[in-house]
Amino acid sequence: MKLHVTLADNVEALQGLSAHTDVIVLPELADGGYAALKRGEGIHTVDDAYLRELRDLSRRSRCTCIAGSLSIRNTHNQLTNTSVVFRNGRRIHRYDKIHLFTGR
């Protein structure tokens, strides 16, 4: 069993599904989640490799791709929990959660 899922693993799996799909919805933390954050990975920028791959997948497949909640560093250097929607290779929506739990 593989415990460390990579971007390439996810994209490869999605490419097989995307040929006959209108919408791809990734679950929250599909990029590796809290384990990735613990390893120092999984904090994204609006145009990093992970989001570029999802954008390009939506363009190649002519589908809508919804990236489940991701940790994205915004222009004020703050982390946000963000969902991003791509359609036909263009970002058409971004939603930043503003009421996050404290993890107490």
SVG drawing of the C-alpha trace seen along z (x, -y; Angstrom):
<svg xmlns="http://www.w3.org/2000/svg" viewBox="-20 -42 29 44">
<polyline fill="none" stroke="black" stroke-width="0.4" points="0.0,0.0 1.4,-3.4 1.1,-5.9 2.6,-9.0 0.5,-10.1 2.1,-12.6 0.8,-15.1 1.8,-12.9 -0.2,-10.0 -3.3,-12.2 -2.9,-13.7 -2.4,-10.3 -5.5,-8.9 -7.5,-12.0 -6.4,-11.8 -7.9,-8.4 -11.2,-9.6 -11.4,-13.0 -11.9,-11.7 -15.7,-11.3 -16.3,-13.6 -17.9,-17.0 -16.9,-17.8 -14.1,-16.5 -14.4,-17.3 -11.5,-16.6 -12.1,-16.1 -10.8,-18.4 -7.0,-17.9 -6.6,-15.8 -3.1,-17.2 -1.9,-15.1 -3.6,-16.9 -2.3,-17.3 0.4,-14.7 1.8,-16.8 1.6,-19.9 3.5,-18.1 6.2,-17.2 6.5,-20.9 4.6,-20.3 1.0,-21.2 1.1,-24.9 0.3,-26.3 0.4,-29.5 -2.2,-30.5 0.0,-29.4 2.1,-26.5 2.6,-23.1 -0.4,-21.5 -2.9,-24.1 -1.3,-24.4 -1.7,-20.7 -5.4,-20.9 -5.9,-23.9 -4.2,-22.2 -6.2,-19.0 -9.4,-21.0 -8.1,-22.6 -7.1,-19.2 -10.3,-17.5 -12.6,-20.4 -14.1,-19.9 -14.6,-21.7 -12.2,-20.8 -12.8,-21.8 -9.8,-21.6 -11.0,-20.6 -9.8,-22.7 -6.1,-23.6 -3.8,-25.6 -2.9,-28.6 -0.6,-31.5 -2.2,-34.8 -0.6,-38.1 -0.5,-39.1 1.5,-36.0 -1.5,-34.5 -2.6,-30.9 -6.2,-30.4 -8.2,-27.3 -9.2,-27.7 -11.2,-25.9 -10.4,-26.7 -12.6,-26.0 -11.1,-25.7 -13.1,-25.4 -11.5,-24.7 -8.1,-25.9 -9.3,-29.1 -9.7,-29.8 -13.4,-30.9 -13.8,-30.9 -11.9,-30.9 -13.4,-30.6 -11.4,-31.3 -12.9,-30.0 -12.9,-32.9 -14.1,-31.1 -11.6,-28.3 -11.6,-26.0 -8.9,-26.6 -8.0,-22.9 -8.2,-23.1"/>
</svg>
